[in-house]
Amino acid sequence: MNKYQDDENNLGLLRKLQKSPKSTQRKLSKDLGLSLGKINYCMKELNKKGFVKIKNFKNSKNKLNYFYVLTPKGINYRIYLTAKFMKRKMKEYDELKKEI
């Protein structure tokens, strides 16, 4: 997998988590079209880098339920990835425009 794809996966994941912090990894996997293992790996890496905090519901009978919180560092990373994505897409657009 290339760096661009990893950035797009992380961007998609951060966007989903910001909108739905109580999403399960299984739901994130389905929504983003990524394997459950890939989601789990990405979540652990984002947590390790300090972009996401993972908390489990204290009163839940099912201890597998988690709540994902984007940290200020995670929000800044999401903004950075969005800007990077937009620049790359604009460059692709300009290249296509030249071809036409």
PyMOL commands that set and color helices and strands:
alter all, ss='L'
color gray80, all
select helices_A, chain A and resi 3-19+25-32+36-48+72-99
alter helices_A, ss='H'
color red, helices_A
select strands_A, chain A and resi 52-56+66-70
alter strands_A, ss='S'
color yellow, strands_A
deselect
rebuild
show_as cartoon
